[in-house]
Amino acid sequence: MKLKFTFLSFALALFAQAQKAPAYYSSINFSKTKNELKNDFAKLITDTHKQNVSYSEGLKNLFQTSDADPQNPSNLLLIYGSQSSGTHQRSRAFSGSWNREHVYAKSKGTPNLGTSGPGSDGHHLRPADVTLNSTRGSLLFDDGVGAMAMKTSRGGWYPGDEWKGDVARILMYMYVRYDKRTLPLNITFGPSTYSSDFPDILLKWNVEDPVSQFEIQRNNVVANVQGNRNPFIDNPYLATVIWGGPKAQNNWPESFGEGGGSEEDTEKPTAPTNLASTTITSSSVSLTWTASTDNVGVNRYDIYVDNTYNTTVYSNNGTVSGLNPSTTYSFYVVAKDAAGNKSDNSTAIQVTTKESNTGGGSGEGTSCGTEDFENIPSTGSTPPASSYTDRTWSNRGIVWTATNARTDKQIYIDGDSNKAICIRKGNLKSSTISGGIGSLSVKTYLPFADSDGFYTLKINGEVKGQIPYSKTAKTTKIDNINVEGDVVIELIDETSNNRVSFDNLSWTCYEKLATDEVKKQNNKLVIYPNPVKNHEFVVNGIENKETIQIFTINGQLVQTIQNITNNSKVRLNKLPKGVYIVKTKNQSNKIIVD
């Protein structure tokens, strides 16, 4: 079996590295586009589809090879899986519990796909966890974020970051092979702006989740049985040529002629807009902005302070710390895509940090610092990332050290694209951080077969709480830490041998506040009418010229409105009906948009 997979890996590597289409596609005229090209591919994959796989034993035998885990050939990779165990288990023994997932739900076919023909096509069906398969049912595919497959807020199904590209290319194949019987618009949420017969979401996923070696392996094995191939795995760029949208990777530039199939991305993102400060302390400024757009996708933002690079963040908000009290700084943001293209600078804003306050009362900001572990060395390092050893890295001006830690993707909590760290009988420690600390939160997970336990949180060497961990990924927040001035954060467990993954560490600042500021914090945010009618409401109980942010109940920023005063009328964008969070500098309230 290992020899067989070695040969397959070699064969698929040669196939993937070709600069022009392989001989299988010799009948295709690559000067054609859109439906003309689609029709040529439809004829090819139909004419070469020489053998149907039986729904029972045929598929079972096929999966044993086509879906074998390259790291453990006795296991199957389960579509929608993302964890090491449980319902969301990614790799499971062939003899374990799983069943057949119709990626294009049978009931959505016109007519029903059944268990023959399209209902047993090896390019279409995938092994899946029984419970996850049942949970998905015939839900329409919908966009989301994160490694874990889930139901979305509008009742759709997000397959998870690792599998969304697989889903897109499977549905592309099904549409080309079976035409109107498997319309992609019947199985996804809209819109379809690039092509009237094809949803934008699949074109987006085809770009965001590139073809994996596992997909290539699978395509080769199924083709060996059925006779036909999934051309969108061989070259994702075909989807761009046929239906438009963002440019996918082009594996055959020579087949499309000079320049026609170039996979180089030279288009820069749009500049971030609506840059605003949200939380200001004596040593830090939190910023938010409207996300940039790009032909492929924005993947990070650089924050500049006084025209000097400061830090990189991976969402449309960030915090700059280590600033001086009572000092005015200039901030702007630059967006970047995966190809390294930079946007123009956002409009700069001037922000003055607060004084070093004295007096009665105490308070903590909504944000102060974060550590997402994205700057941690995880590949190509010596010793290897999978070894337990001491690790040191810096991020946002803070130096972090971890003892007895590994950094490979096997231990990641939120998918292969979001780094984490795993510590065994060691500790995680920061350098000195200014601004104090009010509260702290961190996400933990046991990626291996270890027992539940906890890490101890110390601030400046003093115990402030415990962080539990288990086989369920969980974020724990410790409130009322309330330490002023310079602090050192430490998470420590020197008693157990449990291997614990950490991610998404964040903390709030803490400082004494003057009496008049305490009074301001006690103001009550009033919104009326609530429920909100006609997308307008009046706000009261705020400071003059505040910035208001509107979030979904899931935490997604949907609108920012600047320079709002008491008794101002606020005009919302045309938001869907539902519950939203209105947030000011120090307060928040729920609204219902009717």
N, C-alpha and C positions, 0 to 999 in steps of 0.2 A: 504493500500500500504506500509506504513512504517513497519507494522508487517511482511509482506511478505519479505521485504528486510532484516529485522533482521534475519529471519529464513534462508534465502539464505546465508547471511554472515556467520552464524554459520555452515551451511552445507559445504560451500566451505572451511572454515577454517579447518574442520576435514579432508576434502579431501586432502588439500594441505599439512597437517602435517603428513600424513602417511609416514612411513619409507619403506614401500613396496607398490607395485602396488595394487590398489583397485580391487575388484572382477570383475569389468568390463573388466579388462585385464587378467583374469585368463587363457585364452587360449594361451597367448603369451609365447614363450620360450625365456627367457632373456639371455640364453647362446649364442644365435645367434647374428650376427652383420651384418652390411652393408645391401646389398640387401635382404638377407634372412630375417632379422628382418623387413625391410621395407615391404616386401611382406606379412608377417604375420599381420602387422598393417593395410595394405591395405585391406586384407580380413575381418578383424574385423570391421573397420569403414564403410565398404561397406555393410556387412551383417547386421549390426545394424542400418543402415540408412533406417528406416521404413517409413518415411513420408517426402514428399517434400513440401516445403513452396511455396505458390503462390507468384508470383512476385509483385502483386499489394497489395491486402488487407492482405495477409498472412504475408508478410515482414513488412508491416506497423504495424500490431498488434504485431509482434515479437519484433520489435525495441522498442516499448513502454515499454517493460519490460527488454529485453536483454541489451539495450543501455541506460537505464535510468541513469541519473547522481546520484550517491549515496548520494551526498550532497543536491540534489534537484530533487527528483523523478519525478516531472512534466516536467523536462528538459531532453533532449537527449545530450549525449556526442558526439560531431562531430569529426570523424577521421580527422587528419591533423590540427585541431584547437589548438591554443595556447594562444589566447588573451581573454580579457573579453568582447570584442565587435567587430563589424565589420566583414569583410570577414573571418578573422582568428579566429572568436569566437569559443571558446571551448565548452561551454554549452549553449544550446538554447532551448526555449520552444518547446514542441512537436508540437504545433500548428503553429510554425514559419516556415520560409523558409529553406528547406533542400531537398535533394534527395538521391538516392541510389548510392553508390560508389562501382563499381566492382574493388576490390583491384587487382585481376588479370583481367586486361582490357579485355573486351569481344573480341575485335578484335584481340588480341594476342593469343587466343585459336586456336587450330587446330583440328576441325574447330571452328568458332566463337561460343562463349559460349552461346549466346542468352539470353533468359529470363526464361529458365526452366532448370532443372537439375543443372549442375554446375553454370549456370547463375542466379540461385535463391537460392543457398545453403546458409543457415543462418550463417554458420561459415565463409562465404566468404564476404558477402555484409555488408556494414556499412553505417550509415547515414553520410552525409557530406554536408558542405556548397555548394550551387549550383555553385557559382563562382569558388571556389577552385576545385570542381569536374571537372568543365569545363577546368580550367587551367591545371590540371594534365592530362586530356584526357587519352591517351594511352602511355604517356611517360614512358620510362624504369626507374626503380628505380635505384638511384645513391646515393653515399655517400655524406655527408655534415656535417655541424656543426651548432648547435643552436636549439632553441625551435621552430622556425618558419619553416613551410613547404615552399619549394621554388623550382623553376627551378634551376638546376645547370649550371655551365659554359659550360658543354658539352652537354646541352640539355636534361638532365635527370630530375628526380623528387626525391627530398629529403623529406621524410614524416614528419620530425621534431623529436627531441630527444624523446618525449613521445610516439611516434607512430611507430618508426622504428622496435622495437621488435614485436609489434602487427602484422605489415606487414610481417615480417620474418616468424612468426609462422602460419599466414594465408596461405602464399604461400607454406609452408611445408605441411600443411594439404591438400591443393588443389592438390599438386603433388602426394602425397600418395593416395589420394582418387580417382583422375581422370587420373593419370598416364600421358601418352604422350599428352593428350589433353591440359594439363596445365603445360607444361615444364617450370621450373623456369628460365632456361637460355634464354627463349624468352621474359622475362619481366624484366630483370635486366642487368646491365653492368657486365662484367666479372672482374677478371678472375675466373677460377674454378680449383684451384690448389690442393685442398684437395680431391675432388671427381669430376670426369669428367662430371657428370650430374647435379652438383649443385654448384651455385655461392658462392664464398667466402663471399660476402657482407652480405648475409642472415645469415650465421653462425656467423659472427661478430656482427650483430645487435642482434641476439638471446642472446648473452652474455652481450653486452653493455646495453641493455634495458631489465632488468628482467621482468618476468611475474608480472603484477599488480593485485590487488584485483578486479579491474574492469574486466580484462580479465577472471579471474576465475568466477566471477559472470556471465559474458556473456556465457562462455562455459557451465555452468550448465543450464542456461535458454534455450539455443539452443538445448542442449542434451535432455532436457525434451520434446521438441517439435519434433525434428527429430529422436531421438533415439541414434544417434552416437555422439561421443565426438571428440574434437581436442586433440590428445594425446600430442602434443608439448606444449600445455598450461599446461596440467597436469604434465608433466616432460620435461623441455627444454633439458635435457641431452640426450634424445633419438636422437636428431639431431646430437650430437657429436658421438654417437655410430654408427649411420647409415652413416653419410657423413664425419666425422672427423672434423678437425679444432680445434679452441680453446675450452676448456672445459666449457660447460654450467653448470648451477646449476643442481644437481641431487637430486630429491625429493624422490627417491626410492632406497637408497643404498643397502637395504637388498635384493632387487630383482636381483641386479647385482652381488651379492656375495661379500665376504670380499675383500675390496680394489678395486674391479672392478668398483664400482660406486662412489668412494670417490669424494666429491665435494671440498675437501680441496685443495687450491692452494698453493703449496710450491715452485714453480719455480720463481726464481728471474729474474727481467728484465736485459737486457744487459746494460753495462755501457754507459753513454753518451760519445760521441766522438766529436772531433773538437771544443773543448771549446776555445772560443776566446773573447777578449774584443772588444766592438764596440764603446762606447762613454766613455771617461775618463774626469772627472773634478777634481777640487781640493778636492772634498768631496764625490764623487761617482764613481762607475764603473758599466757600463752596460755590460752584458755578453750574449752570445748566444752559442748554441751548437746543434749538430745533435741529434734528438730525439731518445730515447731508444726504443726497441721493447720488447714485453712480450707475453707469451702464452695467457693471458687474456686481458691485457691492462694496460699501464702506466697511472696513474692519477695525479702524482705530482712529483716535483723535490725539493730536499733540497740543498741549496747553503751553502758551508762552506768557512769561511774566516780564514786563519791561523789555520786550523785544528779545528775550532770551528763553530758549527751550527750558521747560521745567519738568514735565512729566507726560506720560502717555496713558490714556484711558481707553476702555473698550465699549463705552456706552456714551450717551449724550449728557453726561454729567461727570463732575470730578471735583476734588478738593485739593487746593494748594496749601500746604502747611509750612511751618518754619519761617513765617513772616514776622516783621517787627510791629509792635503796637503803634497806633496813631500815625501810620504811614500810608500814603496814597500810592497804589500800584496800578499799572496798566496791564490788562489781560486781553488776549485774543486766542482763537482756536483754529487749528488747521486739520482738515479731514484727510485721511489716506485710505487707498484701497489696497487689495492684496498685491497688486503689481508695483506698489510704491508710488503711484501717482498722487500728487499733493493738490488739494484744493487751494483756491485763493484764501487769504486770511479772512476770518470773520471780522466784522466791525469791532474795534477795540472798545472796552469799557474801562472806566476809572473807578476804583474801589478803595476806600480808606478803612484800614483795620481799626478796631476799637482800642480804647485806652486800656491799660492794665488796671482793672477796676478794683476798688476797695469798698468796704462798707457791708451792710447787712444783706442777708439773702444769699441764695445760691442758685445756680442754674446751669444747665447743660445744653449745648447745641444739638441740632438734629443730625449733624455729621461732622466728622473731624478728620479721620483717616481711614484708609482701606488697605488691605493687602490681599490681592487676588492670585498671587503666586505665578502670574504670567511671565515675570522676569526671571524666574528661577531656571537655572540650567537643567535641561531634561533630556537632551539628545547629544550624542557625540562627545560626551564628557568622559573623563578618566578620573576615578573609576566609572564604570557604566552607571546609567541612571537607575538600573534595577538593583544596584548594590546599596546596602545600608552603610552609610558613612556620614561624616560631617559635611554640611552644605552651607555655603555663604553666598548671599546675593544682596543687591540693593534695589529699592523701588521707592520713588517719590521722596528721595532724600533720606530714607531710613535703611540702615543695614540690618539684615536679618541673618541669624544663625540657627541651624537646626542640627542636633546631634542624632547620629544613628538613623538617618533618613534616606529614603529613596524617592525618585521623582519621575519614574516612567509612567506611561499612560495607563498601565494596568491598574493603577491605584486612583485614577481620576474619579471625581464624584459626579461632575456635570458633563461627561462626554469627552471624547478624544481631543476636542478643540479647546477645552478649558482645563488648564493645568491645576495640579494640586500637589500636596506633599504628604508622604506617609512616614510616620515616626514610630519606631519600636524601642520602648524603654529609653526614652530620651526627652529632649525638650526643644521648644521653639522660643527664641528670645529676640527682642528688638534692641536696637541701639536707643539712645536717649531721644525722647520725643517731647516736643514742647506743646503747650496748650492744655495740659492736664487730661484727665479721662473721666467721663461721666458714666458711660455704660459701654459694654462690649458684647459683640455677637460673633459667632463662628459656626461653620457647618462641619459636621463630623460624619464619618462612615467607616464601617469595618469592611474592607474589600476582601478579606480572607476569612477563613474559618476560625475566628477567635471569639472570645467571650466578651460580654458587655462590661463596661467599666466607666472610669471617668479620668479626666485630666484636671489638675489643679491650676487655677489662674492666680498668678502672683503679680502685684504691681509694686515696683520698687522693693521686691523681696518679701512683701507682706501678702498673705493669703487673702483673696477677695471672693472666691467662689469656686465651684466645680463645674466642669464641662463634661456632660455624659456623652457616651458613644455607644452605638449598637449597629446591627446589620441593616438598620433603616437609616438612610441619610436624613439628618435632622439639623436644623439651625437652633442653637441655644443662645439666649440673651441674658446677660447678667446686668441688672440695673443697680443704681445707687452705689457705684464704686466711689465716685466723687473724690478724686485726688487732684489737687491743684499742681500747677507748675510743670517741671520736667518729670517724665515718667519713663519707666522701662517695663514693657509687657513681657510676661513669660508664661508659657504653658508647659507643664512639667508632669511626667509620670515615670518614676525611676523604680517602680516596684513590679509591674507586669511586663510580659513579653508580647502583649497585644499590639498588632500592627494597625495604626489608626490613621486614616486620611483626614486632612484638614483643608478647607477652602473657604473663600468668601469671609475673611476676617475683617471686621470693621469696628470702629469705636467712635463715640462722641467726645467732644472736648468738654472741659469743665473749668469754670472760673467764677469768682465772686462777682456779683452784680450789684450795681448801685441801687438804692431804694427806688428811684423813679423807674428803673428798668424792671424791677420786680412788679411794679404796678402795671407796666405795659403788658407783661406776660399774663397778668390776670384778666386782661381784656377778653371779652367773649365775642367770638366771631359769629355774627348774625347774618343769615342769608334769607331773603324772601323775594318772591314767593318760593316755597319749597313744598311740594314738587315744583320744578321750574317749568314755566309755560313759554312757548314761542322762543326758546333758547335765550332768554334774558332773565337776569336777576339783579337785585340790589344788595350790596354788601355793606356791613357796618361793623365797627369794633376793631378797626385796623389802624396802623400808622399811616401817615400821609405818603403818597406815592410809593406804595408797596407793589411788589410783583406777585401776582396770583398765578398758581399752577393748577391745572386740572388733570387728575389722574383717573384711570380706570380702577375698578375695585381690585384688579390684579397688579396694580402698580405701574402701568404703562402711562407715560406722560403724553397727553393728547393735545394740550394747548397751554400757552404761556401768554399772560396779559400783563403788560407793564404799566407803571404810573397810575395805579388805582388808588383813589382816596375814599374816605368815609362817604357813605350815601351815593357812591358811584353806581351807575348802571353798567353791568358787565354783559357783553354780548358773546355768547358761545358760538363756536363752530357748529355746523349741523351734525351734532353727535347722535348716535343711535340711542333709543330709549334705554334707560338703565340707571344704575347707581354709580356715582362718581365721588371722588375726594377732592375738595377744594383746599388748597394748602397756601398759607402765607408764610412769612418769615418765622413766626413763632406759634402759629395756630393752624388748625385744620377743622373741617366739618364735612359731613356727607350731604350730598344733594341727590335728588331723584329727578332725572330728566324725563319729562312726560311727552 
